[in-house]
Amino acid sequence: MDTKISCLTEKLLHYNGLFLENYRSARESGKKQDFHQIIKPFVDHVEELNDEWKSLMKKWLAENTAKHIHLKQVETTADHIGQLAVQCFFPESSKSRFLNSQRTVEFFLKEVLQEIKSIKKDAE
């Protein structure tokens, strides 16, 4: 399970970077992307990964004692990811709110990876 969570977390980190790129591009160009061709498939894919990650994280937290990771943080991060996946395409999204959410997601996902490594190391 640790390997699967690590893999999904890495993918979500990648998408979190794409959120920022898409947002900056949308703000610079001022253009909105086609909803059915670009936005919906992207959001659906991210949502699928996000839901799987959230589900596995809940199971993982039930089985492991994590020092710096709590269920509420997992739920909040998953919510942020879902919002960012949509907001990144719209230039009128609040810049400060978007950037704060994006940084929070990045920090927490990196914390998850660190915690998994730490627990693996302790188990050895």
Contacts in CASP RR format, 6 or more apart in sequence:
PFRMAT RR
TARGET T0000
AUTHOR 0000-0000-0000
METHOD contacts of the structure
MODEL  1
MDTKISCLTEKLLHYNGLFLENYRSARESGKKQDFHQIIKPFVDHVEELN
DEWKSLMKKWLAENTAKHIHLKQVETTADHIGQLAVQCFFPESSKSRFLN
SQRTVEFFLKEVLQEIKSIKKDAE
1 56 0 8 1.000
1 59 0 8 1.000
1 60 0 8 1.000
1 63 0 8 1.000
2 60 0 8 1.000
2 116 0 8 1.000
2 119 0 8 1.000
2 120 0 8 1.000
4 56 0 8 1.000
5 53 0 8 1.000
5 56 0 8 1.000
5 57 0 8 1.000
5 60 0 8 1.000
5 112 0 8 1.000
5 116 0 8 1.000
6 113 0 8 1.000
6 116 0 8 1.000
8 49 0 8 1.000
8 52 0 8 1.000
8 53 0 8 1.000
8 56 0 8 1.000
9 53 0 8 1.000
9 109 0 8 1.000
9 112 0 8 1.000
9 113 0 8 1.000
9 116 0 8 1.000
10 113 0 8 1.000
11 49 0 8 1.000
12 46 0 8 1.000
12 49 0 8 1.000
12 50 0 8 1.000
12 53 0 8 1.000
12 81 0 8 1.000
12 105 0 8 1.000
12 109 0 8 1.000
13 106 0 8 1.000
13 109 0 8 1.000
13 110 0 8 1.000
13 113 0 8 1.000
15 46 0 8 1.000
15 49 0 8 1.000
15 81 0 8 1.000
15 85 0 8 1.000
16 81 0 8 1.000
16 84 0 8 1.000
16 102 0 8 1.000
16 105 0 8 1.000
16 106 0 8 1.000
16 109 0 8 1.000
17 102 0 8 1.000
17 106 0 8 1.000
18 88 0 8 1.000
19 84 0 8 1.000
19 85 0 8 1.000
19 87 0 8 1.000
19 88 0 8 1.000
19 102 0 8 1.000
20 88 0 8 1.000
20 99 0 8 1.000
20 102 0 8 1.000
22 88 0 8 1.000
22 89 0 8 1.000
23 87 0 8 1.000
23 88 0 8 1.000
23 89 0 8 1.000
23 93 0 8 1.000
23 98 0 8 1.000
23 102 0 8 1.000
26 32 0 8 1.000
26 33 0 8 1.000
26 88 0 8 1.000
26 89 0 8 1.000
26 90 0 8 1.000
26 91 0 8 1.000
27 91 0 8 1.000
27 95 0 8 1.000
29 91 0 8 1.000
30 91 0 8 1.000
31 91 0 8 1.000
32 89 0 8 1.000
32 90 0 8 1.000
32 91 0 8 1.000
33 39 0 8 1.000
33 89 0 8 1.000
38 89 0 8 1.000
39 86 0 8 1.000
39 89 0 8 1.000
42 85 0 8 1.000
42 89 0 8 1.000
43 82 0 8 1.000
43 85 0 8 1.000
43 86 0 8 1.000
46 81 0 8 1.000
46 82 0 8 1.000
46 85 0 8 1.000
47 82 0 8 1.000
47 85 0 8 1.000
50 78 0 8 1.000
50 81 0 8 1.000
50 82 0 8 1.000
50 85 0 8 1.000
51 78 0 8 1.000
53 78 0 8 1.000
54 74 0 8 1.000
54 75 0 8 1.000
54 78 0 8 1.000
57 69 0 8 1.000
57 74 0 8 1.000
57 112 0 8 1.000
58 71 0 8 1.000
58 74 0 8 1.000
61 69 0 8 1.000
61 70 0 8 1.000
61 71 0 8 1.000
61 74 0 8 1.000
64 119 0 8 1.000
66 115 0 8 1.000
66 119 0 8 1.000
67 115 0 8 1.000
67 118 0 8 1.000
68 111 0 8 1.000
68 115 0 8 1.000
69 111 0 8 1.000
69 112 0 8 1.000
69 115 0 8 1.000
73 108 0 8 1.000
77 104 0 8 1.000
77 105 0 8 1.000
77 108 0 8 1.000
77 109 0 8 1.000
80 101 0 8 1.000
80 102 0 8 1.000
80 104 0 8 1.000
80 105 0 8 1.000
81 105 0 8 1.000
83 101 0 8 1.000
84 98 0 8 1.000
84 101 0 8 1.000
84 102 0 8 1.000
84 105 0 8 1.000
87 93 0 8 1.000
87 98 0 8 1.000
88 98 0 8 1.000
END
